[in-house]
Amino acid sequence: MDQPFSLFRILTALAVGCVVIGCGSSATSPDTSSDSGALAVPTESTSKESHSPLGDGQSPSSTSGTTRAQDEVWEDADGNRFIGRVPYDVFFDQPLAVAANGQFIPREIADTKGAPAESPGAQQPAATHDSGTAVESSATDSWASVLPAGVLDTEIKAARNFLNQKLQSVGSYNSSVAIIPMRAATVAVLAGIAIEHSEDISWKDDAGFIRDLAARMNEATLQRGANDQRRLLALFEDLTDTLSRSRPSGLEEPDPETSLAEVAEMRLVMMRIEESEQLLRTEISESSFAAKQQQVQHEASLLAGLMSAMTTEGYGFADDPEFLGHATGVIEAAQAIRDATQSGSYEDFERQLSRISTTCQDCHRAYKNN
């Protein structure tokens, strides 16, 4: 009887210790997708989290006076934030980022409180953890972590095929004049990312030319009719030849200092992000989840990559903690969706897709009409 009794005492002591120091919440990280503060790292345990009551449109004051779950994130009437009954400010800004040595955290959104964040493609110093051990941070590996080269290449070629269909005649151009700018902007921003990407892409050496040709398609508001149809078709033919490694002579040399914001309007890139979210919501069901694994991975990776692009310098939000908090939530959830396809968990897929929708709604309320 001594041995079981001793084990019981040890387990009891550990449980009490976790309650005292608040470590119980680390097993199921609170959803901070709409939060400008701490960055939760997506892990298997994170994918099983319950949504914060602040993420479903419920006001903090409406939950005052109620019993709080140990890992519940909430605010009182004075705006003070808590996890359970513990004041939020006793935790590290990045509790899991500090602990998860070796797990990727996009640097441009990790520092949600402090200096302006950097592009995943910008040169970054090595990060350090509390132990003082340096963690290598490759300049271009960040893009590879959120947006694999295969997804980037596939999306650009899908946009090329769409534009090829819509630009061959005035009639087909007129019927798609509202959607063409989004496709062109997607090509431009992805080609810009390809310049900094660490993985091999067949047309990477010409990515700057592809970026600029796509950007020129949106240099003026499109009008129905033959004039813009012919202008876009000429640019598209040069773009297609360049993608095929037959770049026409006489193209203007790309400026290596050009930012993503200069070649792709944020509004248009956000339209493609919204399209990915809608495709995942309407085309993926529990019965088709396994069969459409590749499509899920593609759209989730594109979500993560394009949202990371929106946090780079030039778009105006690289030093905005609230926006970066929203972007963090979308990127984490998109990466968790990719993980869900590997584990085959439709439940995790649904949970993370709901998190993306809620985070986007919160962000739109805060920014879209401002």
C-alpha positions in Angstrom: 0.0 0.0 0.0 3.0 2.4 0.6 3.9 2.6 -3.1 0.4 3.5 -4.5 -0.1 6.0 -1.6 3.2 7.7 -2.5 2.3 7.9 -6.1 -1.0 9.5 -5.2 0.8 12.1 -3.0 3.1 12.9 -5.9 0.3 13.3 -8.4 -1.7 15.5 -6.0 1.3 17.7 -5.3 1.9 18.2 -9.0 -1.7 19.1 -9.6 -1.7 21.6 -6.8 1.5 23.1 -8.1 0.1 23.6 -11.6 -2.9 25.4 -10.2 -0.8 27.7 -8.2 1.6 28.7 -11.0 -1.0 28.6 -13.8 0.7 25.9 -15.8 -2.5 24.1 -16.4 -3.3 26.5 -19.3 -0.3 25.4 -21.3 -1.8 22.1 -22.0 -4.6 23.8 -23.9 -3.4 27.2 -25.0 -6.1 29.9 -25.0 -7.2 31.1 -28.5 -5.5 34.5 -29.0 -6.4 34.8 -32.7 -8.1 38.2 -32.2 -5.6 39.3 -29.5 -2.8 41.7 -29.9 -0.8 40.1 -27.1 0.7 36.7 -26.7 1.4 34.4 -29.6 0.2 30.9 -29.2 2.3 28.3 -31.1 0.1 25.7 -32.9 0.7 22.3 -31.5 -1.3 19.1 -31.2 -2.6 20.3 -27.8 -3.4 23.8 -29.3 -5.6 22.2 -31.9 -7.8 20.8 -29.1 -8.3 24.2 -27.4 -11.8 25.7 -26.7 -12.5 29.1 -28.2 -12.2 32.1 -26.0 -15.5 33.7 -25.1 -14.2 36.9 -26.5 -14.0 35.3 -30.0 -17.7 34.7 -30.5 -18.8 38.3 -30.3 -19.6 38.2 -26.5 -18.5 41.3 -24.7 -16.1 41.0 -21.7 -18.6 42.7 -19.4 -21.3 40.2 -20.2 -19.3 37.4 -18.6 -18.6 39.3 -15.4 -19.6 37.6 -12.1 -19.5 34.1 -13.7 -17.3 31.2 -12.8 -14.1 31.2 -15.0 -12.4 28.2 -16.5 -8.8 27.9 -15.7 -7.6 28.5 -19.2 -10.3 31.1 -20.1 -9.1 34.4 -21.5 -11.4 37.3 -20.5 -11.5 41.0 -19.6 -13.2 42.7 -16.7 -15.3 45.9 -16.9 -12.1 48.0 -16.5 -10.3 46.3 -19.5 -8.0 44.2 -17.3 -7.2 40.8 -18.9 -7.1 37.5 -17.1 -6.5 33.8 -17.8 -8.9 32.1 -15.4 -8.4 34.2 -12.2 -4.8 35.0 -12.9 -3.9 38.5 -14.2 -2.7 38.2 -17.9 0.3 40.4 -17.4 2.1 37.9 -15.1 2.8 35.7 -18.2 5.5 36.1 -20.8 4.4 37.9 -23.9 5.4 34.7 -25.8 5.1 31.9 -23.3 5.1 29.1 -25.8 7.5 30.8 -28.2 10.0 30.8 -25.4 9.4 27.2 -24.6 9.1 25.7 -28.1 12.7 25.7 -29.2 12.9 24.5 -32.8 9.2 25.2 -33.7 8.8 27.9 -36.4 7.3 31.2 -35.4 7.2 33.8 -38.2 9.4 36.6 -36.9 7.4 39.3 -38.6 4.4 38.5 -36.3 6.2 37.2 -33.2 7.1 40.6 -31.8 3.6 41.8 -31.3 4.7 44.3 -28.6 7.8 46.3 -29.5 9.8 47.2 -32.6 8.3 47.0 -36.1 8.3 43.4 -37.4 10.3 42.3 -40.4 9.4 40.5 -43.6 10.0 36.8 -43.5 12.5 37.4 -46.3 14.4 40.2 -44.5 17.7 39.4 -42.8 17.1 38.5 -39.2 19.5 38.1 -36.3 19.6 34.8 -34.4 16.9 34.6 -31.7 17.7 33.6 -28.2 15.7 31.8 -25.5 15.9 32.3 -21.8 18.6 29.7 -21.6 20.8 32.1 -23.7 21.2 29.5 -26.5 21.1 31.1 -29.9 18.6 29.8 -32.3 19.5 30.1 -36.0 17.0 32.1 -38.0 17.5 31.8 -41.8 16.5 34.9 -43.8 14.6 32.9 -46.4 13.5 29.8 -44.5 10.6 31.7 -43.0 8.8 31.9 -46.3 9.4 28.2 -46.9 7.8 27.4 -43.5 4.5 29.2 -44.2 4.3 28.8 -48.0 6.0 25.8 -49.6 7.5 26.5 -53.1 5.2 23.9 -54.7 2.1 25.7 -53.5 3.4 29.0 -54.6 4.3 27.6 -58.1 0.9 25.8 -58.4 -1.1 28.9 -57.5 0.8 31.2 -60.0 0.2 28.7 -62.8 -3.5 28.3 -61.9 -3.8 32.1 -62.1 -1.9 32.0 -65.4 -4.4 29.5 -66.8 -7.4 31.6 -65.6 -6.0 34.8 -67.2 -5.2 32.9 -70.4 -8.9 31.9 -70.6 -10.2 35.4 -69.8 -7.9 37.6 -71.9 -8.2 36.0 -75.3 -11.3 37.9 -76.3 -13.1 41.1 -75.4 -16.2 39.2 -74.4 -14.4 36.8 -72.0 -12.4 39.8 -70.6 -15.6 41.8 -70.0 -17.2 39.0 -68.1 -14.3 38.7 -65.7 -13.1 42.3 -65.4 -14.0 42.3 -61.7 -11.9 39.3 -60.8 -8.9 39.8 -63.0 -7.2 42.3 -60.7 -7.3 39.9 -57.8 -5.6 37.2 -59.9 -3.0 39.6 -61.2 -2.2 40.9 -57.7 -1.9 37.3 -56.4 0.7 36.6 -59.1 2.6 39.8 -58.3 2.8 39.2 -54.5 3.7 35.5 -54.9 6.4 36.3 -57.5 7.7 38.8 -55.0 7.9 36.2 -52.3 9.6 33.8 -54.8 12.5 36.2 -55.0 13.2 35.7 -51.3 12.2 32.0 -51.1 14.8 29.4 -50.0 13.4 26.6 -52.1 14.0 25.9 -55.8 11.4 27.3 -58.3 12.0 26.8 -62.0 11.4 30.5 -62.9 12.9 32.0 -59.7 15.7 33.8 -61.6 13.0 35.7 -63.5 10.7 36.2 -60.6 11.3 40.0 -60.5 10.2 40.3 -64.1 7.0 38.2 -63.5 6.2 40.3 -60.4 6.5 43.6 -62.3 4.5 42.4 -65.3 1.7 41.2 -63.1 1.8 44.5 -61.2 1.5 46.5 -64.4 -1.8 44.7 -65.1 -3.2 46.6 -62.2 -1.5 50.0 -62.8 -4.8 51.5 -63.6 -8.5 50.7 -62.9 -9.7 48.3 -65.5 -12.3 49.3 -68.0 -14.5 47.1 -70.1 -13.6 47.0 -73.8 -10.9 46.3 -76.2 -8.3 48.8 -75.0 -7.6 47.3 -71.6 -8.2 43.8 -73.0 -5.4 44.2 -75.5 -3.1 45.9 -73.0 -3.5 43.1 -70.5 -3.1 40.4 -73.1 0.2 41.9 -74.2 1.5 41.9 -70.6 0.1 38.4 -70.0 1.9 37.0 -73.1 5.2 38.4 -71.8 4.5 37.0 -68.4 3.7 33.6 -69.8 6.9 33.5 -71.9 8.9 34.5 -68.8 7.3 31.8 -66.7 8.4 29.3 -69.5 12.0 30.6 -69.3 11.7 32.4 -72.6 11.8 35.9 -71.3 11.3 38.5 -74.0 14.1 41.0 -74.6 13.6 44.6 -73.7 11.8 44.1 -70.4 12.7 46.7 -67.8 15.1 45.3 -65.1 13.3 44.8 -61.8 14.2 46.9 -58.8 15.5 44.7 -56.0 14.2 47.2 -53.5 10.6 47.0 -54.6 8.3 46.0 -51.7 5.4 43.6 -51.9 3.1 46.5 -51.1 4.2 48.3 -54.2 3.2 45.5 -56.6 0.0 44.2 -55.0 -2.7 46.2 -53.4 -3.7 44.9 -49.9 -7.4 44.9 -50.7 -6.8 42.6 -53.7 -4.6 40.2 -51.8 -7.2 40.0 -49.0 -9.8 39.0 -51.6 -7.7 36.0 -52.4 -7.3 35.2 -48.7 -11.1 35.4 -48.3 -11.5 33.1 -51.3 -9.3 30.5 -49.7 -11.3 30.6 -46.5 -14.6 30.3 -48.4 -13.3 27.4 -50.5 -12.4 25.5 -47.4 -15.7 26.3 -45.8 -17.9 25.4 -48.8 -16.1 22.6 -50.6 -14.7 20.5 -47.8 -17.0 18.2 -45.9 -16.3 15.4 -43.5 -16.9 12.9 -46.2 -14.6 14.6 -48.7 -11.9 15.7 -46.2 -9.5 12.8 -46.8 -10.0 12.8 -50.6 -9.4 16.5 -50.9 -6.3 16.6 -48.7 -4.2 18.2 -51.4 -6.7 21.0 -51.9 -6.9 21.7 -48.2 -3.2 21.9 -47.8 -2.9 24.2 -50.8 -5.5 26.7 -49.6 -4.3 26.6 -46.0 -0.6 27.2 -47.1 -1.8 30.0 -49.4 -3.7 31.6 -46.5 -0.6 31.5 -44.2 1.7 32.8 -46.9 -0.5 35.7 -48.1 -1.3 36.7 -44.6 2.4 36.7 -43.7 2.9 39.0 -46.7 0.4 41.4 -45.3 2.6 41.9 -42.3 5.6 43.1 -44.3 6.8 46.7 -44.4 4.9 48.9 -46.8 1.4 47.7 -46.1 1.3 50.0 -43.0 0.7 47.4 -40.3 4.2 46.0 -39.5 4.3 47.9 -36.3 0.6 47.6 -35.3 0.3 45.0 -32.5 -3.5 44.6 -32.9 -3.3 43.8 -36.6 -0.3 41.5 -36.1 -2.3 39.7 -33.4 -5.1 39.1 -35.9 -2.6 38.0 -38.6 -1.0 35.6 -36.1 -4.3 33.9 -35.4 -4.9 33.3 -39.1 -1.4 32.1 -39.8 -1.4 29.7 -36.8 -4.8 28.3 -37.7 -3.9 27.8 -41.3 -0.8 25.9 -40.3 -2.8 23.8 -37.9 -5.2 23.0 -40.8 -2.3 21.6 -42.7 -1.4 19.5 -39.7 -5.0 18.3 -39.5 -4.7 16.8 -43.0 -1.7 14.8 -41.8 -3.5 13.5 -38.8 -6.8 13.0 -40.6 -8.7 15.0 -38.0 -11.7 16.7 -39.6 -12.7 18.0 -36.1 -9.4 19.9 -35.8 -9.9 21.2 -39.4 -13.3 22.6 -38.5 -12.0 24.1 -35.2 -9.2 25.9 -36.9 -11.3 27.1 -39.9 -13.8 28.5 -37.4 -10.9 30.3 -35.7 -9.9 31.8 -39.0 -13.4 33.1 -39.7 -13.7 34.6 -36.2 -10.3 36.3 -36.5 -11.1 37.7 -39.9 -14.4 39.1 -38.6 -12.7 40.7 -35.6 -10.1 42.2 -37.9 -12.6 43.5 -40.3 -14.6 45.2 -37.5 -11.5 46.9 -36.3 -9.9 47.9 -39.7 -12.1 47.4 -42.8 -14.1 50.6 -42.4 -11.3 52.7 -41.0 
